[in-house]
Amino acid sequence: MNKLILSITAILGALSIVLGAFGAHALKEKLDILALKNFETGVRYQLYHVIAILLVAALSQLSGTDKNQISILFLVGILFFSGSLYAITVGGINPKSIWFVTPLGGLLFIVGWLLLAYKFIRL
């Protein structure tokens, strides 16, 4: 699997932990309950997909191209889904100005999972 993808994935894994701790400690007093919950959702989905990329890389018998396609879908999904939640909750971005980014990230996650299922069926 592409070393760049794995390196980015490892950094995103570390960032998940940093952001989780940041949310639990520094943001607890600054954000309302809904905003904090949205931030935590971003962190959780980021970490889930980091783990998924690493498992696909380490355990699957998929081709390098298939692994890269699935990983890129998950990485861009993290950027759009989690990134938009971070931008809205911490960055002060108006959700109405980027309303389409979060669901697009979710759609990329879904497509990545369905592509993974399809590739496993075809093995």
NORGI-V335895 format. One record per residue. N is the residue number from 1. PSI is psi in whole degrees, 0 to 359 (999 if undefined). BURIAL is 1 if it has 9 or more other C-alpha atoms within 8 Angstrom, else 0. Layout:
N;PSI;BURIAL / N;PSI;BURIAL
This chain:
1;153;1 / 2;125;0 / 3;326;0 / 4;315;0 / 5;315;1 / 6;323;1 / 7;314;0 / 8;318;0 / 9;316;1 / 10;319;1 / 11;319;0 / 12;328;1 / 13;313;1 / 14;319;0 / 15;327;0 / 16;317;1 / 17;316;0 / 18;313;0 / 19;323;1 / 20;315;1 / 21;319;1 / 22;315;1 / 23;318;1 / 24;331;0 / 25;304;0 / 26;328;1 / 27;347;1 / 28;321;1 / 29;346;0 / 30;335;0 / 31;150;1 / 32;172;0 / 33;315;0 / 34;316;0 / 35;318;1 / 36;320;1 / 37;319;0 / 38;319;1 / 39;313;1 / 40;324;1 / 41;317;1 / 42;315;1 / 43;315;1 / 44;312;1 / 45;325;1 / 46;311;1 / 47;320;1 / 48;316;0 / 49;334;1 / 50;312;1 / 51;318;1 / 52;316;0 / 53;316;1 / 54;321;1 / 55;319;1 / 56;317;1 / 57;318;1 / 58;325;0 / 59;342;0 / 60;158;0 / 61;18;0 / 62;158;1 / 63;162;0 / 64;321;0 / 65;315;0 / 66;315;1 / 67;318;1 / 68;318;1 / 69;313;0 / 70;317;1 / 71;319;1 / 72;319;1 / 73;316;1 / 74;319;1 / 75;316;1 / 76;325;1 / 77;317;1 / 78;313;1 / 79;312;1 / 80;310;1 / 81;296;1 / 82;317;1 / 83;319;1 / 84;322;1 / 85;321;1 / 86;318;1 / 87;321;1 / 88;314;1 / 89;319;1 / 90;324;0 / 91;350;0 / 92;16;0 / 93;137;0 / 94;121;0 / 95;331;0 / 96;335;0 / 97;341;0 / 98;34;1 / 99;330;0 / 100;346;0 / 101;315;1 / 102;310;1 / 103;330;1 / 104;320;1 / 105;317;1 / 106;319;1 / 107;320;1 / 108;321;1 / 109;312;1 / 110;315;0 / 111;319;1 / 112;315;1 / 113;319;1 / 114;322;0 / 115;319;1 / 116;315;1 / 117;315;0 / 118;315;0 / 119;322;1 / 120;320;0 / 121;322;0 / 122;350;0 / 123;999;0
